Amino acid sequence: MRFSALSQLHLRCRYEQFIPGALHPDGRRYLPQVIMTPLDAGPDTAPDTKLWLVDRHHRVDPELAGQVIIARLLCALSTVQLQNPPFRAGFTSLTSITPATPLSEPIVYGRVAAILTWEVEREHLPFETLYTELVIALADEATIGLRTTLSAPRIADHIGRDHLALGDWIEVRRSRIDILALEPFNVATSPPRVAQ
């Protein structure tokens, strides 16, 4: 899976556990799963928050388990809308589960750091469709990607505006989070701070 702004995605995490896929009855394996703790991922990410992700594209090295890594994550198949003040940033739970339970579909709050694609189709259908790719800042050095398609009678009613702008605070829900890359953390290659 390609994402044009892959180098802009940067989430420092502690790679807690690699869970190999269980065997199918036909001998093939289910996809492996990864548990990681996001670090410095926005003020609304509780310190004990863990993410439970599926390695759909086989990008995760099991040997890195136990280390601090850089995860390049992409939210897909998501809903997105403008936040109402007070603005939030980070990962939170959709339900009131215990803090120790890893989140597989967290709510993501953040700020639009880059708009890579914004295509609205208003013709040929009785509703509007939006295809968008964004970079979302959770904190100064914590970013994730978003790629989604939305349909609604009016996209503006669904999102809260005709078009998002840089700096807009958004809320992302019902995401399938894909791991596009997972690399050892290296202080020397830490990204520049996200522009305010």
N, C-alpha and C positions, 0 to 999 in steps of 0.2 A: 504494500500500500504506500503510495507516494503522497507527500504533502510538501508544497512548494516552500514553506517556511520552516522546514524541519529544524534547521539550525537555530531558530528563534525559540524553540520549545525547550524548557529547562526547568525541571522540578527535582530538587535535591531530596533524596529519600534514603531511609535505611531499609535495605532489602532484607526482609525478615525471613522469608521461607519460600522455597520452590516446591510445588506439589505436582509431581508427574501425573499425567493423565492416566486414569484407570483404563484397564483393558476392555475393549469391546468384546462381545462373544466371538466375533470373527477374527480376533487377534490384533486388530488395530487399536491404537490408543486414543482416548479422548484428549482434548487439548490440555496442556499443562496450565496450572494456575500459580499466581504469584501474590504474596502478601507483602506489602511495603508500608512503611510509615513516612508520610510526607513531612519534610522539615522546612521550616520557614515558609509555609504555604498559606500565608495570609492570617490576619488576626482572628478570624472566626474559625480557624482550624484548631480544634482542641489538641493539646499536646499528645494525647494517647490515641488520636485518630489513626486508623489503619485502613488501607485500601485493599480490596480483594479483586484482583484483575485476572483476566484470561489472556494467555499468551497465544492469541489467534494466529499470529504471523511468525511464530517460532523465532523471536528476536532476543529471548532471554537466556543468558548463560547461567546455568545452575551453580557454577563454581563461584559466582559473585555473591551468593547468599551470605548474609552476615556483614556485608560491607555497606558503606555509604556510596550511593550511586547517583547518576543523573538519569532520570527517566524522561523520555520524550513521548508525551501522552497526547492522544487525540480523542476528544469526545465526538461520538458519531450518533446519528439517528436521534438527536436531542430536540427538545423544545427550548426556545430562548425568548426572554422578554426583558424589558427594562425593569430595573429595581426601583422601588420607592425608598426615599430616605427613611431612616438612616442607612447609608450604604454599607454593604458587607463585602468581605473578601475571604475566600477559603472554601474548604470542603465541610459540609454538614450532613447530618443524617436526614433522610426523608421521613423517618419515623423515630419514635422515642425508644430506640434500642439501647442496650447497655454500651457504655463507651468502649469496652473491650471487643465488641463484635465488629469485624472488618466490614467496610462498606463496599458493596458491589455496584451500587447505583447512587452515589452521593449527589446531593444538590451542590452545584458549583456556583459560587458568587465571585465576580471579578469585574475588571475594567477592560474595555476593548483597547488593545494595544496595536492591532493591525487589522485592516480589512483587506483580505486578499481577493475575495470574490463576493459579489452581491448581485444576483441575477433574479429579477422578479418577472414571471410570465403572467400577463394579464389577458392574453388573447387565447382564443380557441377552446377555453374551458369555462365552465360556469363558476369557477373559483380561481383564486390566485395561488401561485406556487413560488416559493423562494428557495434558491440554492445559495448557500453562503459558506465561506471559509474565513475563519477569524483566528487571531492570536489573542488570548485572554491573559491579562496579568492578574495574578493573585497577590503578589508582593513585588518588591523591587527587583528581585532576581528569580522569581517563580512565575513561569508561564506555561500554559497548556494550549493545545489547538482545539478548534471546533470545526467540524464539517457536517452540515445537516441540510435536509430539505424539509420545508414546512408547507402545508397547504391550509388555506383558510378562505372564507368568503372575502375577507380583506386582510392582507398581511399586517397592515398598520394596526388594526384592531387587536390582532394576536400579540404583536410584539410591543406595541405602545407608540409606534412612530413608523413613518414610511421607510426610513433608512436609518441605520445606526451610524454613529460618528465615533471617531477616535475619542477615547476618554469616557464614553458612556459606560455606566455601571449596569451590568446585566446579570440575570439569573438563568442558569442552565439546568434543566431537569431531564430525567429519563434517558441518560446517556449510556451508550455502550462505550466504555473507555478502552481504546486500543493502545497497545504498547508499540510504538514505531521504532524505538531504539532504547537500549538500556546500557549505560557505559559506566566504568569506574569514575568516581568523582576525583577531579584534579583541580586543586585551587588555582593553578596557573591558567587553566582554561575556563575559569568562571566567566559567565557572560557579563556584558555591561548592564548597568541598572536600567530598568525600564523608565522611559521618559515620563515625567509627571504631567 
